[in-house]
Amino acid sequence: MSKKLKNMKWASVPLEGFPISSEDFHGFVGLEECTDYGFDKESKKQNKKKPEKKRKAPSDSNPKEVPVKKTKKEKKAANPKQSVPAEIIENQGFVVESCVKAKPTTGKDTIESKNNKKDKQKQDKNNKNEKKKKVAKKSKPRLGENTVDIDSQLSLDEMQAWSALQIPEEILKALAEQGFSKPTKIQELTLPSAMLGRRDILGAAETGSGKTLAFGIPILSGIMKLKEQEAAGIDVYDVPYKKSSVKKKTTETKPKKVFSKKGSKKAKANKNKNGESSEEGYISGESDSSADDDKGSDNDSENDASGSDNENQSDNEGQSDEQDSNDEKSDDEFLEEYDVPIKKKKESVVDGNNSDDSEENYVHLSEMLDSDDLADSSDEENDFVESNNGENSEEDNSDESEPDDELEGSDHEDVGDENETGVGCVKVIDDIEMPGHVVNKTGKPLYALILTPTRELAMQISRHLISAAKYTGIRVATIVGGMAAVKQERLLRAGPEVVVATPGRLAELLGQRQPHLDQLEHIKFLAIDETDRMVERNHLVEHLPTQPFFRFRIAGVQTFLAIDETDRMVERNHFLELHPLLARLNADEARGRARQNFVFSATLTMVHDLPSHFKGNKVTKRGKIIKRKVHKMTPEQKLKKLITMIGMTDPKVVDITTQNLGTAETLTECRISCALDQKDHYLYYILQRHPGRTIVFCNSIGSVKRLAQLLGLLKCSPLPLHASMPQRQRIKNLERFRDDPHGVLVATDVAARGLDIPGVDHVIHYQVPRTAENYVHRSGRTARATKEGLTILMVEPGEALNYAKLCRTLNKTTDLPTFPVPSPILNSMRDIVTLAREVDRAALTHRRSQQEAGWLDKAAKDMDMLVDEDFVPRKHAQASSSKDLQFKKKQLDALMARPLFPRGFSYKYPSLNDPDVLGVRSEENALQVMKTAIQSGELKREKRKSKNAPLLKLEKKSRSRNSRRVKKGGKKGGEKSTPQET
Ligand SMILES: Nc1ncnc2c1ncn2[C@@H]1O[C@H](COP(=O)(O)OP(=O)(O)OP(=O)(O)O)[C@@H](O)[C@H]1O
């Protein structure tokens, strides 16, 4: 011991309570503590370096406690969570920390603490994730997610209107939470047949009328039933869901006569004579009574169902079905009808504790886009994958025995006998047809497939289903293109009961034989939303030429035309995947028949006039005449095609679109007729004068890009949306649009169908849509779920013919009313828009000159050449373009800084009685303006004064012009003047 240490004062420490006693530690004598701390010169030096005043005074200014500035290491060592509260003692300027409640540590404890640490870390991570989830949930609902007001949530007692439909309590509870007090009309008309009769459904109802739940509810409740059977140990893979009673009907699915003339006297007479329209399998919206009849009949069946004989329910769906029920399979082999309420799931499920499960298994599209989340997939997931693989291998084993189950007849029995004798040899059986596709049963059946034409729609349908399935424990996965397939595969490994997909990505994963999707043949439910979008060009052409398809071009739009009489459906290139998919689904006839199919669209029965160039013989470029006859397809034929294509059996057809042909009753339609050049002025006027959530639809991606650029310069904050945008951006823009009450979405028809964005005030068709269907679906983004909305169609003279066709297809006998726009304001709009266009042009010139300069520099660098600094043309061009751009930008800013709608300026517009309205306020409700204009009758007066002929008259002129052209040169009439076909 050094001298210094010897000289120091030491005092013995009592060993009472000390962790180590002298007995425990051999040779241990005692413990002394140093009481004289004056020896530490270094520490004194340090103290000098760090004057005390720098130390923060403790808040409670305890003279004994002095805060110490710790080093990083010290801080780490004294983990605040695990360290024992320390007592800080000051003695002669030296600070000592002594553990007050220190516990001795053993090796075991260290391991435990390590484990605890891990557990805690895990827990912390989980908590953080949960918090993140909660924050994310609170801050931003996902696209398609229903944001429900707590006030609008209903109790189960308030859901009496649903009671007749016998919906499982779990689903009813979720519907109550969303405030859906009663079924919509389409739901009311289709649910009884779908749920109790288990019939295929072909449904046409106006946009925003709740068609998603019209197929969503029967699918979810059907899956609940199947899962019960599964839990009872029944092999649900091969249990047919639909009744045998509908089987025989499949061979002849004659479309019903009522299609040809809806609401005709004959049809009505038929209905009355035969009983009810349900017998015909068709409900027309034209006669409410027929619909009610059907509803009544279905309700009758429900009453029967409440008794013991459930079979009556399906009997009611078609009297003749009764005899057919003695098919190959007895009814015992089919699933029973529901006992309502369905056997309750575990309390936790009903209480919603399980709801997170489904949430967890659903991954939002925007989340899917984060590729990095693939890297941080947790251990649990890896575990899951492993165990799942294990499961698969088990399933594979069970699959090996599968052919035995399928074998029928004596051979099969023989095999059984041999097995019974214990002889372990393989018997060779002749004449057994080997199935082309061996289904890989994973033990987690895929029950339902829902196909949609667009990714956003798939995502939205998933969200709607997840909301309705909240208390059922049913999981839904979304499989769409444009994002990492790996993550979607991971979702599928969890074995979701429902898959919502777009055909392309589904086909891709099927091609890779993804195990869950590989069970596709066994699905019990198939829904195809917006079906008619998947089926295109509904014309029949007689007298086939040699090629199976006749390909033609109309003003750059490449189209395929079905010329086969054998009901061949032709679709655009991106839905080519649909046919092999349907072929696969229907390969096994019995299985196909046992599947319940749903087909819904607002424009399911809409048919078009033939384009004029289809009429008469076709004259080829070489002057050869091809005789042909092109027929306009009837709604009946259109549906027949769909039925055949999808493999539906005895479908119930519900069409309630008769009056408005798919557009909502609450929709106000109008138009603006102007020169092509003026469209931008009008558009800018509407956006400025009538702000609101607005969708501007264009016919091409190019138009969307141009308009988005222009509106950006005009500070309208446009959000573009088109198919060639990255998927992440598409979703982002849609979410931004949803969140902004004054958002402006500029989109192609990719946003036309199905998107349910609440509170869209206006839909503006910047160009006349190519088809009447597109007009209906575009317009349907507003005026949804009984809310009001306004749609404005912009028509320039070149589109007059298409507009006229549109009106004819939609059974409109008069022109759409004109939206009132006061011309003085339009003049000021014109100046701004013209300048904005100039800025746009200048920006383009500047970009080009920059690109050119960049190219020159690069080329010079590559060639190791020096470009002369005074390379005049290049420098000059760059400088002048930049100057020009800056100047024009400033001009535009100055112009836009002026008030667009100054007070006191008289905006007197001859068509409005109340000009002050415009003079006082700078913003107005467009719908109200239009309604007032219609009611005041000013529009009619204005029309009479107008020198312009109504647009419908223009059609006649253009027709006669076309026919003259055809006669002259044998050219296809309208080929040039009609880039769009309705
Ligand atoms: N029973 C109901 N009561 C009230 N609202 C409902 C009901 N069913 C569905 N809705 C709501 O109505 C809106 C439109 O529903 P949905 O998207 O299914 O319409 P749709 O008929 O499929 O429209 P589209 O033809 O445009 O695709 C949704 O916001 C949905 O939540």
Ligand as a Chemical Component Dictionary entry (heavy atoms), coordinates in Angstrom:
data_LIG
# 
_chem_comp.id                   LIG 
_chem_comp.type                 NON-POLYMER 
_chem_comp.pdbx_formal_charge   0 
_chem_comp.three_letter_code    LIG 
# 
loop_
_chem_comp_atom.comp_id 
_chem_comp_atom.atom_id 
_chem_comp_atom.alt_atom_id 
_chem_comp_atom.type_symbol 
_chem_comp_atom.charge 
_chem_comp_atom.model_Cartn_x 
_chem_comp_atom.model_Cartn_y 
_chem_comp_atom.model_Cartn_z 
_chem_comp_atom.pdbx_ordinal 
LIG N1  N1  N 0 -77.035 0.670 -46.447 1  
LIG C1  C1  C 0 -76.345 1.787 -46.603 2  
LIG N2  N2  N 0 -76.748 2.923 -45.991 3  
LIG C2  C2  C 0 -76.054 4.072 -46.144 4  
LIG N3  N3  N 0 -74.933 4.183 -46.884 5  
LIG C3  C3  C 0 -74.482 3.090 -47.513 6  
LIG C4  C4  C 0 -75.155 1.836 -47.401 7  
LIG N4  N4  N 0 -74.477 0.928 -48.132 8  
LIG C5  C5  C 0 -73.412 1.574 -48.667 9  
LIG N5  N5  N 0 -73.422 2.867 -48.286 10 
LIG C6  C6  C 0 -72.440 3.909 -48.654 11 
LIG O1  O1  O 0 -72.749 4.391 -49.946 12 
LIG C7  C7  C 0 -71.572 4.810 -50.607 13 
LIG C8  C8  C 0 -71.526 4.246 -52.002 14 
LIG O2  O2  O 0 -71.387 2.863 -51.940 15 
LIG P1  P1  P 0 -70.642 2.032 -53.073 16 
LIG O3  O3  O 0 -69.267 2.537 -53.268 17 
LIG O4  O4  O 0 -70.829 0.604 -52.752 18 
LIG O5  O5  O 0 -71.514 2.454 -54.325 19 
LIG P2  P2  P 0 -71.587 1.783 -55.749 20 
LIG O6  O6  O 0 -73.018 1.550 -56.048 21 
LIG O7  O7  O 0 -70.671 0.627 -55.839 22 
LIG O8  O8  O 0 -71.061 3.003 -56.644 23 
LIG P3  P3  P 0 -70.328 2.953 -58.052 24 
LIG O9  O9  O 0 -71.325 2.523 -59.055 25 
LIG O10 O10 O 0 -69.884 4.335 -58.263 26 
LIG O11 O11 O 0 -69.201 1.994 -57.925 27 
LIG C9  C9  C 0 -70.407 4.353 -49.756 28 
LIG O12 O12 O 0 -69.838 5.449 -49.102 29 
LIG C10 C10 C 0 -71.018 3.395 -48.770 30 
LIG O13 O13 O 0 -70.352 3.431 -47.541 31 
# 
loop_
_chem_comp_bond.comp_id 
_chem_comp_bond.atom_id_1 
_chem_comp_bond.atom_id_2 
_chem_comp_bond.value_order 
_chem_comp_bond.pdbx_ordinal 
LIG N1  C1  SING 1  
LIG C1  N2  SING 2  
LIG C1  C4  DOUB 3  
LIG N2  C2  DOUB 4  
LIG C2  N3  SING 5  
LIG N3  C3  DOUB 6  
LIG C3  C4  SING 7  
LIG C3  N5  SING 8  
LIG C4  N4  SING 9  
LIG N4  C5  DOUB 10 
LIG C5  N5  SING 11 
LIG N5  C6  SING 12 
LIG C6  O1  SING 13 
LIG C6  C10 SING 14 
LIG O1  C7  SING 15 
LIG C7  C8  SING 16 
LIG C7  C9  SING 17 
LIG C8  O2  SING 18 
LIG O2  P1  SING 19 
LIG P1  O3  DOUB 20 
LIG P1  O4  SING 21 
LIG P1  O5  SING 22 
LIG O5  P2  SING 23 
LIG P2  O6  DOUB 24 
LIG P2  O7  SING 25 
LIG P2  O8  SING 26 
LIG O8  P3  SING 27 
LIG P3  O9  DOUB 28 
LIG P3  O10 SING 29 
LIG P3  O11 SING 30 
LIG C9  O12 SING 31 
LIG C9  C10 SING 32 
LIG C10 O13 SING 33 
# 
